[in-house]
Amino acid sequence: MIKYILIGALLFLVQITYVNGNCMQLAQDFKCTYMHLQCTDNNNGECSCEDGSTCRWKDGIGDDNCPCGGAKPRRRRRRVHDGL
């Protein structure tokens, strides 16, 4: 039973990888997300993508729709202290 679950999970991951690769190749046609297009930073808070679209980013941080700017800040996990 566990063997079938592992095989199913593996096939699911292969399928996702194939879809993402296909999407990246055809980004101009389907415009999946800006992440798959070549974009350049205009140094004025805007990002120009190869399909002619522009997007804005805030505080120097890009997001999924606007990849220009810096990387997203990583969230830090808070440690819970028991007060001892």
N, CA, C and O atoms as CSV, one atom per row, in Angstrom:
chain,resi,resn,atom,element,x,y,z
A,1,MET,N,N,0.826,-1.194,0.000
A,1,MET,CA,C,0.000,0.000,0.000
A,1,MET,C,C,0.871,1.259,0.000
A,1,MET,O,O,0.619,2.194,-0.760
A,2,ILE,N,N,1.882,1.276,0.847
A,2,ILE,CA,C,2.776,2.435,0.916
A,2,ILE,C,C,3.516,2.603,-0.405
A,2,ILE,O,O,3.797,3.724,-0.831
A,3,LYS,N,N,3.829,1.482,-1.047
A,3,LYS,CA,C,4.531,1.527,-2.329
A,3,LYS,C,C,3.713,2.288,-3.373
A,3,LYS,O,O,4.270,3.073,-4.141
A,4,TYR,N,N,2.414,2.066,-3.408
A,4,TYR,CA,C,1.547,2.746,-4.368
A,4,TYR,C,C,1.449,4.242,-4.071
A,4,TYR,O,O,1.393,5.060,-4.989
A,5,ILE,N,N,1.430,4.591,-2.798
A,5,ILE,CA,C,1.376,6.003,-2.420
A,5,ILE,C,C,2.648,6.710,-2.866
A,5,ILE,O,O,2.581,7.818,-3.398
A,6,LEU,N,N,3.805,6.087,-2.659
A,6,LEU,CA,C,5.077,6.683,-3.067
A,6,LEU,C,C,5.156,6.847,-4.581
A,6,LEU,O,O,5.620,7.876,-5.072
A,7,ILE,N,N,4.707,5.842,-5.316
A,7,ILE,CA,C,4.718,5.920,-6.781
A,7,ILE,C,C,3.781,7.034,-7.250
A,7,ILE,O,O,4.122,7.783,-8.166
A,8,GLY,N,N,2.619,7.148,-6.639
A,8,GLY,CA,C,1.671,8.203,-6.995
A,8,GLY,C,C,2.238,9.589,-6.722
A,8,GLY,O,O,2.075,10.499,-7.534
A,9,ALA,N,N,2.904,9.754,-5.583
A,9,ALA,CA,C,3.506,11.046,-5.246
A,9,ALA,C,C,4.615,11.397,-6.230
A,9,ALA,O,O,4.745,12.552,-6.635
A,10,LEU,N,N,5.411,10.410,-6.614
A,10,LEU,CA,C,6.497,10.645,-7.562
A,10,LEU,C,C,5.945,11.073,-8.922
A,10,LEU,O,O,6.462,12.007,-9.535
A,11,LEU,N,N,4.907,10.398,-9.391
A,11,LEU,CA,C,4.292,10.769,-10.665
A,11,LEU,C,C,3.692,12.170,-10.602
A,11,LEU,O,O,3.756,12.919,-11.577
A,12,PHE,N,N,3.114,12.522,-9.466
A,12,PHE,CA,C,2.545,13.856,-9.297
A,12,PHE,C,C,3.630,14.922,-9.402
A,12,PHE,O,O,3.423,15.942,-10.060
A,13,LEU,N,N,4.781,14.710,-8.769
A,13,LEU,CA,C,5.885,15.670,-8.834
A,13,LEU,C,C,6.430,15.795,-10.249
A,13,LEU,O,O,6.758,16.898,-10.688
A,14,VAL,N,N,6.532,14.684,-10.969
A,14,VAL,CA,C,7.012,14.724,-12.348
A,14,VAL,C,C,6.041,15.523,-13.203
A,14,VAL,O,O,6.463,16.290,-14.069
A,15,GLN,N,N,4.759,15.353,-12.970
A,15,GLN,CA,C,3.739,16.071,-13.727
A,15,GLN,C,C,3.836,17.576,-13.479
A,15,GLN,O,O,3.734,18.361,-14.421
A,16,ILE,N,N,4.031,17.987,-12.228
A,16,ILE,CA,C,4.162,19.410,-11.903
A,16,ILE,C,C,5.390,19.992,-12.582
A,16,ILE,O,O,5.321,21.089,-13.135
A,17,THR,N,N,6.505,19.286,-12.553
A,17,THR,CA,C,7.734,19.761,-13.190
A,17,THR,C,C,7.527,19.944,-14.686
A,17,THR,O,O,7.996,20.927,-15.258
A,18,TYR,N,N,6.832,19.012,-15.325
A,18,TYR,CA,C,6.578,19.104,-16.764
A,18,TYR,C,C,5.728,20.328,-17.085
A,18,TYR,O,O,6.012,21.052,-18.040
A,19,VAL,N,N,4.684,20.559,-16.287
A,19,VAL,CA,C,3.794,21.699,-16.525
A,19,VAL,C,C,4.557,23.005,-16.358
A,19,VAL,O,O,4.400,23.915,-17.172
A,20,ASN,N,N,5.389,23.116,-15.306
A,20,ASN,CA,C,6.159,24.341,-15.090
A,20,ASN,C,C,7.139,24.578,-16.226
A,20,ASN,O,O,7.281,25.714,-16.679
A,21,GLY,N,N,7.819,23.544,-16.699
A,21,GLY,CA,C,8.762,23.691,-17.799
A,21,GLY,C,C,8.061,24.119,-19.071
A,21,GLY,O,O,8.556,24.981,-19.798
A,22,ASN,N,N,6.919,23.526,-19.341
A,22,ASN,CA,C,6.147,23.868,-20.525
A,22,ASN,C,C,5.670,25.312,-20.438
A,22,ASN,O,O,5.683,26.038,-21.432
A,23,CYS,N,N,5.255,25.717,-19.265
A,23,CYS,CA,C,4.765,27.075,-19.062
A,23,CYS,C,C,5.878,28.087,-19.281
A,23,CYS,O,O,5.639,29.149,-19.855
A,24,MET,N,N,7.076,27.780,-18.838
A,24,MET,CA,C,8.191,28.706,-19.013
A,24,MET,C,C,8.530,28.871,-20.489
A,24,MET,O,O,8.891,29.967,-20.918
A,25,GLN,N,N,8.421,27.809,-21.267
A,25,GLN,CA,C,8.742,27.886,-22.686
A,25,GLN,C,C,7.712,28.709,-23.445
A,25,GLN,O,O,8.053,29.382,-24.418
A,26,LEU,N,N,6.469,28.664,-23.017
A,26,LEU,CA,C,5.388,29.323,-23.749
A,26,LEU,C,C,4.826,30.513,-22.983
A,26,LEU,O,O,3.642,30.828,-23.103
A,27,ALA,N,N,5.669,31.174,-22.197
A,27,ALA,CA,C,5.185,32.267,-21.353
A,27,ALA,C,C,4.605,33.410,-22.173
A,27,ALA,O,O,3.664,34.069,-21.730
A,28,GLN,N,N,5.147,33.656,-23.358
A,28,GLN,CA,C,4.623,34.741,-24.186
A,28,GLN,C,C,3.180,34.468,-24.600
A,28,GLN,O,O,2.359,35.385,-24.631
A,29,ASP,N,N,2.871,33.219,-24.915
A,29,ASP,CA,C,1.524,32.896,-25.379
A,29,ASP,C,C,0.511,32.877,-24.238
A,29,ASP,O,O,-0.581,33.433,-24.359
A,30,PHE,N,N,0.875,32.239,-23.138
A,30,PHE,CA,C,-0.084,32.046,-22.057
A,30,PHE,C,C,0.052,33.080,-20.945
A,30,PHE,O,O,-0.855,33.229,-20.127
A,31,LYS,N,N,1.174,33.794,-20.905
A,31,LYS,CA,C,1.423,34.797,-19.868
A,31,LYS,C,C,1.120,34.237,-18.487
A,31,LYS,O,O,0.289,34.769,-17.751
A,32,CYS,N,N,1.799,33.169,-18.156
A,32,CYS,CA,C,1.544,32.485,-16.878
A,32,CYS,C,C,1.758,33.430,-15.701
A,32,CYS,O,O,0.822,33.722,-14.958
A,33,THR,N,N,2.973,33.901,-15.533
A,33,THR,CA,C,3.268,34.917,-14.517
A,33,THR,C,C,4.467,35.694,-15.005
A,33,THR,O,O,5.158,35.261,-15.927
A,34,TYR,N,N,4.719,36.828,-14.401
A,34,TYR,CA,C,5.886,37.610,-14.770
A,34,TYR,C,C,7.178,36.882,-14.408
A,34,TYR,O,O,8.242,37.191,-14.945
A,35,MET,N,N,7.084,35.928,-13.510
A,35,MET,CA,C,8.290,35.211,-13.084
A,35,MET,C,C,8.939,34.474,-14.250
A,35,MET,O,O,10.148,34.243,-14.227
A,36,HIS,N,N,8.178,34.105,-15.254
A,36,HIS,CA,C,8.720,33.331,-16.370
A,36,HIS,C,C,9.169,34.218,-17.527
A,36,HIS,O,O,9.664,33.710,-18.533
A,37,LEU,N,N,9.007,35.524,-17.403
A,37,LEU,CA,C,9.411,36.437,-18.464
A,37,LEU,C,C,10.709,37.133,-18.070
A,37,LEU,O,O,11.026,37.248,-16.886
A,38,GLN,N,N,11.448,37.591,-19.059
A,38,GLN,CA,C,12.646,38.371,-18.787
A,38,GLN,C,C,12.215,39.782,-18.419
A,38,GLN,O,O,11.513,40.439,-19.189
A,39,CYS,N,N,12.626,40.248,-17.257
A,39,CYS,CA,C,12.239,41.570,-16.792
A,39,CYS,C,C,13.475,42.381,-16.434
A,39,CYS,O,O,14.500,41.828,-16.035
A,40,THR,N,N,13.369,43.701,-16.582
A,40,THR,CA,C,14.474,44.583,-16.221
A,40,THR,C,C,13.976,45.652,-15.271
A,40,THR,O,O,12.851,46.137,-15.388
A,41,ASP,N,N,14.831,46.010,-14.331
A,41,ASP,CA,C,14.507,47.010,-13.333
A,41,ASP,C,C,14.763,48.393,-13.920
A,41,ASP,O,O,15.840,48.640,-14.462
A,42,ASN,N,N,13.794,49.295,-13.822
A,42,ASN,CA,C,13.949,50.650,-14.349
A,42,ASN,C,C,14.556,51.611,-13.336
A,42,ASN,O,O,14.732,52.792,-13.636
A,43,ASN,N,N,14.878,51.125,-12.139
A,43,ASN,CA,C,15.453,51.932,-11.055
A,43,ASN,C,C,14.550,53.085,-10.627
A,43,ASN,O,O,15.035,54.081,-10.090
A,44,ASN,N,N,13.260,52.965,-10.854
A,44,ASN,CA,C,12.312,53.989,-10.404
A,44,ASN,C,C,11.102,53.346,-9.733
A,44,ASN,O,O,10.030,53.947,-9.657
A,45,GLY,N,N,11.282,52.139,-9.254
A,45,GLY,CA,C,10.172,51.435,-8.609
A,45,GLY,C,C,9.306,50.671,-9.580
A,45,GLY,O,O,8.268,50.136,-9.191
A,46,GLU,N,N,9.713,50.606,-10.850
A,46,GLU,CA,C,8.946,49.862,-11.840
A,46,GLU,C,C,9.820,48.812,-12.501
A,46,GLU,O,O,11.049,48.891,-12.477
A,47,CYS,N,N,9.167,47.840,-13.081
A,47,CYS,CA,C,9.832,46.724,-13.732
A,47,CYS,C,C,9.209,46.570,-15.122
A,47,CYS,O,O,7.986,46.497,-15.244
A,48,SER,N,N,10.026,46.521,-16.157
A,48,SER,CA,C,9.524,46.327,-17.523
A,48,SER,C,C,9.786,44.893,-17.951
A,48,SER,O,O,10.915,44.408,-17.874
A,49,CYS,N,N,8.736,44.219,-18.401
A,49,CYS,CA,C,8.879,42.828,-18.828
A,49,CYS,C,C,8.889,42.749,-20.351
A,49,CYS,O,O,8.471,43.681,-21.038
A,50,GLU,N,N,9.376,41.614,-20.868
A,50,GLU,CA,C,9.580,41.475,-22.305
A,50,GLU,C,C,8.287,41.479,-23.105
A,50,GLU,O,O,8.323,41.674,-24.319
A,51,ASP,N,N,7.138,41.267,-22.452
A,51,ASP,CA,C,5.874,41.305,-23.182
A,51,ASP,C,C,5.314,42.725,-23.259
A,51,ASP,O,O,4.212,42.931,-23.770
A,52,GLY,N,N,6.074,43.712,-22.750
A,52,GLY,CA,C,5.644,45.097,-22.813
A,52,GLY,C,C,4.915,45.571,-21.575
A,52,GLY,O,O,4.593,46.755,-21.471
A,53,SER,N,N,4.647,44.684,-20.636
A,53,SER,CA,C,3.931,45.079,-19.427
A,53,SER,C,C,4.906,45.685,-18.415
A,53,SER,O,O,6.105,45.410,-18.442
A,54,THR,N,N,4.372,46.496,-17.542
A,54,THR,CA,C,5.170,47.057,-16.457
A,54,THR,C,C,4.472,46.758,-15.150
A,54,THR,O,O,3.250,46.617,-15.104
A,55,CYS,N,N,5.239,46.665,-14.105
A,55,CYS,CA,C,4.666,46.442,-12.786
A,55,CYS,C,C,5.459,47.263,-11.788
A,55,CYS,O,O,6.583,47.680,-12.067
A,56,ARG,N,N,4.869,47.494,-10.624
A,56,ARG,CA,C,5.521,48.270,-9.577
A,56,ARG,C,C,5.871,47.363,-8.413
A,56,ARG,O,O,5.191,46.371,-8.152
A,57,TRP,N,N,6.930,47.713,-7.726
A,57,TRP,CA,C,7.274,47.004,-6.505
A,57,TRP,C,C,7.511,48.014,-5.416
A,57,TRP,O,O,7.882,49.156,-5.687
A,58,LYS,N,N,7.301,47.601,-4.183
A,58,LYS,CA,C,7.367,48.518,-3.046
A,58,LYS,C,C,8.570,48.204,-2.166
A,58,LYS,O,O,8.926,47.042,-1.970
A,59,ASP,N,N,9.181,49.241,-1.649
A,59,ASP,CA,C,10.262,49.118,-0.667
A,59,ASP,C,C,11.409,48.250,-1.155
A,59,ASP,O,O,12.081,47.605,-0.351
A,60,GLY,N,N,11.642,48.225,-2.460
A,60,GLY,CA,C,12.761,47.455,-2.996
A,60,GLY,C,C,12.566,45.961,-2.945
A,60,GLY,O,O,13.529,45.211,-3.104
A,61,ILE,N,N,11.331,45.501,-2.724
A,61,ILE,CA,C,11.073,44.065,-2.597
A,61,ILE,C,C,10.164,43.620,-3.731
A,61,ILE,O,O,9.085,44.182,-3.920
A,62,GLY,N,N,10.592,42.617,-4.484
A,62,GLY,CA,C,9.755,42.066,-5.538
A,62,GLY,C,C,8.770,41.060,-4.969
A,62,GLY,O,O,8.899,40.637,-3.820
A,63,ASP,N,N,7.793,40.680,-5.768
A,63,ASP,CA,C,6.863,39.631,-5.361
A,63,ASP,C,C,6.606,38.719,-6.551
A,63,ASP,O,O,7.291,38.827,-7.568
A,64,ASP,N,N,5.643,37.834,-6.443
A,64,ASP,CA,C,5.396,36.863,-7.507
A,64,ASP,C,C,4.975,37.535,-8.808
A,64,ASP,O,O,5.251,37.009,-9.887
A,65,ASN,N,N,4.319,38.675,-8.730
A,65,ASN,CA,C,3.864,39.359,-9.932
A,65,ASN,C,C,4.865,40.373,-10.460
A,65,ASN,O,O,4.743,40.835,-11.595
A,66,CYS,N,N,5.845,40.720,-9.655
A,66,CYS,CA,C,6.837,41.707,-10.070
A,66,CYS,C,C,8.203,41.283,-9.533
A,66,CYS,O,O,8.567,41.658,-8.418
A,67,PRO,N,N,8.961,40.510,-10.303
A,67,PRO,CA,C,10.195,39.912,-9.794
A,67,PRO,C,C,11.356,40.876,-9.651
A,67,PRO,O,O,12.372,40.512,-9.058
A,68,CYS,N,N,11.246,42.092,-10.171
A,68,CYS,CA,C,12.339,43.042,-9.997
A,68,CYS,C,C,12.399,43.489,-8.545
A,68,CYS,O,O,11.478,43.246,-7.765
A,69,GLY,N,N,13.488,44.141,-8.200
A,69,GLY,CA,C,13.684,44.527,-6.811
A,69,GLY,C,C,14.410,43.408,-6.099
A,69,GLY,O,O,14.788,42.415,-6.721
A,70,GLY,N,N,14.602,43.553,-4.841
A,70,GLY,CA,C,15.313,42.542,-4.073
A,70,GLY,C,C,14.444,41.340,-3.808
A,70,GLY,O,O,13.270,41.305,-4.177
A,71,ALA,N,N,15.030,40.361,-3.167
A,71,ALA,CA,C,14.289,39.151,-2.818
A,71,ALA,C,C,13.359,39.446,-1.647
A,71,ALA,O,O,13.552,40.406,-0.901
A,72,LYS,N,N,12.355,38.605,-1.507
A,72,LYS,CA,C,11.457,38.744,-0.376
A,72,LYS,C,C,12.239,38.485,0.907
A,72,LYS,O,O,13.115,37.621,0.930
A,73,PRO,N,N,11.937,39.215,1.967
A,73,PRO,CA,C,12.613,38.920,3.232
A,73,PRO,C,C,12.142,37.578,3.774
A,73,PRO,O,O,10.970,37.222,3.656
A,74,ARG,N,N,13.061,36.850,4.362
A,74,ARG,CA,C,12.691,35.553,4.935
A,74,ARG,C,C,12.025,35.773,6.283
A,74,ARG,O,O,12.427,36.635,7.066
A,75,ARG,N,N,11.018,34.988,6.528
A,75,ARG,CA,C,10.336,35.082,7.820
A,75,ARG,C,C,11.148,34.336,8.858
A,75,ARG,O,O,11.647,33.238,8.612
A,76,ARG,N,N,11.270,34.942,10.007
A,76,ARG,CA,C,11.976,34.283,11.101
A,76,ARG,C,C,10.961,33.590,11.987
A,76,ARG,O,O,9.880,34.115,12.255
A,77,ARG,N,N,11.324,32.422,12.427
A,77,ARG,CA,C,10.448,31.703,13.345
A,77,ARG,C,C,10.667,32.243,14.747
A,77,ARG,O,O,11.800,32.440,15.188
A,78,ARG,N,N,9.587,32.472,15.420
A,78,ARG,CA,C,9.686,32.946,16.795
A,78,ARG,C,C,9.778,31.759,17.729
A,78,ARG,O,O,9.033,30.786,17.614
A,79,ARG,N,N,10.694,31.864,18.636
A,79,ARG,CA,C,10.829,30.792,19.622
A,79,ARG,C,C,9.988,31.141,20.838
A,79,ARG,O,O,9.978,32.278,21.311
A,80,VAL,N,N,9.303,30.160,21.315
A,80,VAL,CA,C,8.473,30.361,22.492
A,80,VAL,C,C,9.282,29.962,23.711
A,80,VAL,O,O,9.748,28.828,23.816
A,81,HIS,N,N,9.444,30.895,24.624
A,81,HIS,CA,C,10.173,30.607,25.858
A,81,HIS,C,C,9.172,30.323,26.962
A,81,HIS,O,O,8.107,30.936,27.037
A,82,ASP,N,N,9.533,29.397,27.798
A,82,ASP,CA,C,8.614,29.032,28.874
A,82,ASP,C,C,8.819,29.878,30.125
A,82,ASP,O,O,8.162,29.643,31.139
A,83,GLY,N,N,9.711,30.848,30.071
A,83,GLY,CA,C,9.880,31.769,31.187
A,83,GLY,C,C,10.749,31.244,32.308
A,83,GLY,O,O,10.750,31.813,33.399
A,84,LEU,N,N,11.480,30.188,32.074
A,84,LEU,CA,C,12.346,29.657,33.138
A,84,LEU,C,C,13.710,30.271,33.094
A,84,LEU,O,O,14.563,29.939,33.917
